[in-house]
């Protein structure tokens, strides 16, 4: 199973979109500063997640969320 997720940093009013097969582990990595693009903005919390059985479908959703229309969609959760 694959999970597309959106993280939010309350301290910096930033979002991050990603895909993983283990969300708890991935969130721990983000909050531990092990990801170069997110370590400056810790702490993170999950504001959206969606499960997929097929990796290709998960990747399509991730790409959508990173598009202009997807960023507008994300504003509903912040």
Buried (B, 14 or more C-beta within 10 A) or exposed (E): EBBBBBBBBEEEEBBBBBBBEEBEEBBEBBBEEEBEEBEEBBEBEBBBEBEBEEEEEBBEBBEBBEEEEBEEBBEEEE
